[in-house]
């Protein structure tokens, strides 16, 4: 008796990309701690869209995230126990960067294509590092479609040009999916908790997995991406020969206001205390959001050391004003 395998699709979700890009849409900054996510309906909606795109049932959702020492937290444990969801965890390095996530996604894409696990792969990611894995999967007869997070203008956000060129198609996640499952954190710390944040120069406490759970690097260090308006940057742009100081100051002020507002809305009293105690050092996730958002605001151009210094100095100036 011959057994036939029904055609299916498989869904691969780069959580770092998904949540950072969703945070930009919802809060205007890539600071992930500024959002709260209703994961079960979000995953259900992604499955439904994947099935509609491929016209095939989803075999499994592969969910890629990072965890301290590779050990899932309570939220990740919950996600991993959802039906047909496979939790795949990288880890955080000593520098707070995610380690092993892109590698796991790439290896799975190639291995699953070779084994004929599915006929269509739906990939929620924008990372240029996955380009070769996508092309290798296609060699084995698999169709790979990118599913991008929409920005505020419902255009694809943060997708590598090389990845777009390699894939078989690019679609955006339905905007309602993001808007209904991802919301701003709405619990601002009290004035008393801000006032009680300790002053002084003691070392900041070791960053927690919540502090470090933010993927990405400044736009200038990423491969060419779709800009916020949806146009493709063919080459990583550099700073213009002449730079308007007033315009730069306006951009820095806007980015700092947005990141600081989001941080204060989401931070616990302990996080506020750590921030103040660690001055002039800025927590890694906050600093990353500042750099990424300013680079994006300026069209993805490289931020000079002078600009980075102005950005960080403005952050503390704004913080001390409160």
C-alpha positions as CSV (number, residue, x, y, z in Angstrom):
1,X,0.0,0.0,0.0
2,X,1.4,3.4,-1.0
3,X,1.1,6.3,1.4
4,X,0.7,9.8,-0.1
5,X,1.7,12.9,1.8
6,X,-0.8,15.7,1.5
7,X,0.7,19.1,0.4
8,X,1.2,21.4,3.3
9,X,2.8,24.7,4.2
10,X,5.0,25.5,7.1
11,X,5.3,28.8,9.0
12,X,8.6,30.2,10.3
13,X,8.5,33.2,12.7
14,X,11.5,35.2,13.7
15,X,10.2,36.6,16.9
16,X,12.8,39.3,17.3
17,X,11.9,40.8,13.9
18,X,8.1,40.4,14.5
19,X,8.0,42.1,17.8
20,X,10.5,44.9,17.1
21,X,8.8,45.8,13.9
22,X,5.4,45.6,15.6
23,X,6.6,47.9,18.3
24,X,7.6,50.4,15.6
25,X,4.0,50.3,14.2
26,X,2.3,50.5,17.6
27,X,4.6,52.9,19.6
28,X,6.8,54.5,16.9
29,X,10.0,53.0,18.4
30,X,11.6,49.6,18.2
31,X,11.8,49.3,22.0
32,X,10.1,46.0,22.5
33,X,9.4,46.4,26.2
34,X,6.9,49.1,25.3
35,X,4.4,46.7,23.9
36,X,2.3,43.9,25.3
37,X,1.3,41.0,23.1
38,X,-1.7,38.6,23.1
39,X,0.3,35.7,21.6
40,X,-2.4,33.0,21.1
41,X,-4.7,35.1,18.8
42,X,-1.5,36.5,17.0
43,X,-0.3,33.1,16.2
44,X,-3.8,31.9,15.1
45,X,-4.1,34.9,12.8
46,X,-0.6,34.2,11.3
47,X,-1.6,30.6,10.7
48,X,-4.9,31.7,9.0
49,X,-3.0,34.1,6.7
50,X,-0.4,31.5,5.9
51,X,-3.0,29.0,4.9
52,X,-4.8,31.7,2.7
53,X,-1.5,32.6,1.0
54,X,-0.4,29.1,0.3
55,X,-3.9,27.6,-0.2
56,X,-2.6,24.7,2.0
57,X,-3.0,23.7,5.6
58,X,-0.2,24.6,8.0
59,X,1.8,21.7,9.2
60,X,3.5,23.5,12.1
61,X,4.5,26.9,13.4
62,X,8.2,27.2,14.1
63,X,8.7,30.0,16.7
64,X,12.3,31.3,17.1
65,X,13.3,33.5,20.0
66,X,16.1,33.9,22.5
67,X,16.2,33.0,26.2
68,X,18.8,33.4,29.0
69,X,21.0,30.3,28.9
70,X,18.5,28.8,26.3
71,X,15.9,28.2,29.1
72,X,12.4,29.4,28.2
73,X,10.6,31.9,30.4
74,X,7.0,31.5,31.4
75,X,5.7,33.2,28.3
76,X,7.8,31.1,26.0
77,X,6.8,28.0,27.8
78,X,3.2,28.8,27.2
79,X,3.8,29.4,23.5
80,X,5.7,26.1,23.2
81,X,2.7,24.3,24.6
82,X,0.3,25.6,22.0
83,X,-0.9,23.1,19.5
84,X,1.3,22.7,16.4
85,X,3.8,25.3,17.7
86,X,7.5,24.3,17.9
87,X,9.5,26.5,20.2
88,X,13.1,27.0,18.9
89,X,15.3,29.0,21.3
90,X,18.7,30.7,20.9
91,X,20.4,32.3,23.7
92,X,21.8,35.7,24.8
93,X,25.5,36.3,24.5
94,X,27.6,38.2,27.1
95,X,27.0,41.3,25.0
96,X,23.2,40.9,25.1
97,X,22.9,40.0,21.5
98,X,20.9,37.0,20.3
99,X,22.9,34.0,19.4
100,X,21.9,31.1,17.3
101,X,18.5,32.3,16.2
102,X,19.3,33.0,12.6
103,X,21.4,29.8,12.4
104,X,18.4,27.7,13.7
105,X,16.0,29.3,11.2
106,X,18.4,28.7,8.3
107,X,19.2,25.1,9.2
108,X,15.5,24.3,9.6
109,X,14.6,25.9,6.3
110,X,17.2,23.8,4.5
111,X,16.6,20.5,6.4
112,X,12.8,20.7,6.1
113,X,13.1,21.5,2.4
114,X,15.4,18.5,1.8
115,X,13.1,16.2,3.8
116,X,10.0,17.4,1.9
117,X,8.3,18.5,5.2
118,X,6.2,21.0,3.3
119,X,5.7,22.5,-0.1
120,X,5.4,26.2,0.8
121,X,7.4,28.0,3.5
122,X,6.0,31.2,4.9
123,X,8.8,33.2,6.5
124,X,8.2,36.1,9.0
125,X,11.6,37.8,9.0
126,X,13.5,40.5,7.2
127,X,17.1,39.3,8.0
128,X,19.6,39.3,5.1
129,X,21.4,36.5,6.8
130,X,18.6,34.1,5.8
131,X,19.0,34.8,2.0
132,X,21.3,31.8,1.3
133,X,19.1,29.4,3.3
134,X,16.0,30.6,1.3
135,X,17.8,30.0,-1.9
136,X,19.0,26.5,-0.8
137,X,15.4,25.6,0.3
138,X,14.2,26.6,-3.2
139,X,16.7,24.3,-4.8
140,X,14.8,21.4,-3.2
141,X,11.5,22.5,-4.8
142,X,10.1,24.6,-2.0
143,X,8.3,28.0,-2.5
144,X,9.3,30.6,0.1
145,X,7.1,33.6,0.7
146,X,8.0,36.5,3.0
147,X,5.4,37.8,5.4
148,X,6.4,41.3,6.6
149,X,5.2,43.4,9.5
150,X,3.4,46.5,8.2
151,X,4.6,50.0,9.3
152,X,2.2,52.8,10.2
153,X,1.6,53.3,6.5
154,X,0.9,49.6,5.9
155,X,4.1,49.1,4.0
156,X,6.6,46.3,4.7
157,X,9.0,47.2,7.5
158,X,12.6,46.2,7.8
159,X,13.0,43.7,5.0
160,X,16.4,43.1,3.4
161,X,16.5,43.9,-0.3
162,X,18.6,40.7,-0.9
163,X,16.0,38.6,1.0
164,X,13.2,40.1,-1.1
165,X,15.1,39.3,-4.3
166,X,15.6,35.7,-3.2
167,X,12.1,34.9,-2.0
168,X,9.2,33.9,-4.2
169,X,6.9,36.7,-3.0
170,X,6.4,39.4,-0.4
171,X,3.2,40.1,1.5
172,X,2.4,42.0,4.7
173,X,0.8,40.7,7.8
174,X,-2.8,41.9,7.9
175,X,-2.6,45.3,9.8
176,X,-5.6,44.3,11.9
177,X,-3.6,41.2,13.1
178,X,-1.0,43.5,14.6
179,X,-3.4,46.2,15.8
180,X,-5.6,43.7,17.7
181,X,-2.9,41.6,19.3
182,X,-0.1,44.1,20.0
183,X,-0.8,47.1,22.2
184,X,1.1,49.8,24.1
185,X,2.0,49.1,27.7
186,X,-0.4,51.3,29.6
187,X,1.0,51.2,33.1
188,X,3.1,54.3,33.6
189,X,5.2,54.3,36.8
190,X,4.0,56.6,39.5
191,X,5.7,59.9,40.3
192,X,6.7,58.5,43.6
193,X,8.5,55.5,42.0
194,X,10.4,57.9,39.7
195,X,11.4,60.2,42.6
196,X,12.6,57.1,44.6
197,X,15.0,56.0,41.9
198,X,18.3,56.1,43.7
199,X,21.0,58.6,42.7
200,X,24.7,57.9,42.7
201,X,27.2,55.8,40.8
202,X,26.8,52.2,41.9
203,X,27.0,49.7,39.0
204,X,23.8,48.9,37.3
205,X,22.3,45.5,38.1
206,X,22.9,42.7,35.6
207,X,20.5,42.9,32.7
208,X,17.6,40.5,32.8
209,X,16.2,38.5,29.9
210,X,13.4,41.1,29.7
211,X,16.1,43.9,29.3
212,X,17.9,42.0,26.6
213,X,15.0,40.6,24.6
214,X,15.3,43.1,21.8
215,X,16.9,42.1,18.5
216,X,18.5,44.3,15.8
217,X,21.3,46.7,15.3
218,X,21.4,50.3,14.1
219,X,20.0,50.7,10.6
220,X,23.4,51.7,9.2
221,X,24.9,48.3,10.1
222,X,22.1,46.3,8.6
223,X,21.9,45.2,4.9
224,X,19.8,47.4,2.6
225,X,16.2,47.5,3.8
226,X,12.9,48.7,2.8
227,X,12.5,52.1,4.2
228,X,9.6,53.2,6.3
229,X,7.9,54.4,3.2
230,X,8.3,51.1,1.4
231,X,11.1,52.2,-1.0
232,X,14.1,49.9,-1.4
233,X,17.6,51.2,-0.4
234,X,19.9,49.7,-3.0
235,X,23.0,50.7,-1.0
236,X,23.6,51.5,2.7
237,X,23.5,55.3,2.6
238,X,26.0,57.5,4.2
239,X,25.7,60.9,5.8
240,X,25.2,63.8,3.4
241,X,28.1,66.1,2.7
242,X,26.2,69.0,4.4
243,X,24.1,68.3,7.4
244,X,21.6,70.8,8.7
245,X,22.2,71.0,12.5
246,X,18.7,72.2,13.2
247,X,17.1,69.3,11.3
248,X,19.5,66.8,13.1
249,X,18.6,68.3,16.5
250,X,14.9,68.0,15.6
251,X,15.3,64.3,14.7
252,X,17.3,63.6,17.9
253,X,14.7,65.3,20.0
254,X,11.8,63.4,18.5
255,X,13.5,60.0,18.8
256,X,14.5,60.7,22.4
257,X,11.0,61.8,23.4
258,X,9.5,58.7,21.9
259,X,11.9,56.2,23.4
260,X,11.8,57.9,26.8
261,X,8.0,58.0,26.8
262,X,7.8,54.3,25.9
263,X,10.5,53.4,28.4
264,X,8.7,55.2,31.3
265,X,5.4,53.7,30.3
266,X,6.7,50.2,30.5
267,X,9.5,50.3,33.1
268,X,9.1,48.9,36.5
269,X,10.4,51.0,39.5
270,X,13.4,48.6,39.6
271,X,14.2,49.3,36.0
272,X,13.9,53.1,36.6
273,X,16.2,52.7,39.6
274,X,18.8,50.8,37.6
275,X,18.7,53.4,34.8
276,X,19.4,56.2,37.2
277,X,22.1,54.3,39.2
278,X,23.9,53.4,36.0
279,X,24.2,56.9,34.6
280,X,25.8,57.8,32.3
281,X,25.5,54.3,30.9
282,X,22.3,53.7,29.0
283,X,20.7,50.2,29.3
284,X,21.5,48.1,26.2
285,X,17.9,47.7,25.0
286,X,17.2,51.4,25.4
287,X,20.4,52.5,23.7
288,X,19.7,50.1,20.8
289,X,16.3,51.5,20.3
290,X,17.7,55.1,20.3
291,X,20.3,54.2,17.7
292,X,18.0,52.1,15.5
293,X,15.2,54.7,15.5
294,X,17.5,57.6,14.7
295,X,19.1,55.7,11.9
296,X,15.7,54.8,10.5
297,X,14.5,58.4,10.9
298,X,17.4,59.5,8.8
299,X,16.9,57.0,6.0
300,X,19.2,54.3,7.4
301,X,22.3,56.4,7.2
302,X,25.3,55.6,9.3
303,X,25.4,57.4,12.6
304,X,28.8,59.0,13.3
305,X,30.3,59.0,16.8
306,X,29.5,62.7,17.1
307,X,25.8,62.1,16.4
308,X,25.7,59.1,18.8
309,X,27.2,61.3,21.5
310,X,24.6,64.0,20.9
311,X,21.8,61.4,21.0
312,X,22.9,59.9,24.3
313,X,23.5,63.3,25.8
314,X,20.0,64.4,24.8
315,X,18.5,61.3,26.3
316,X,20.0,62.2,29.8
317,X,19.1,65.8,29.4
318,X,15.5,64.9,28.7
319,X,15.5,62.3,31.5
320,X,16.7,64.8,34.0
321,X,14.1,67.4,33.0
322,X,11.3,65.2,34.3
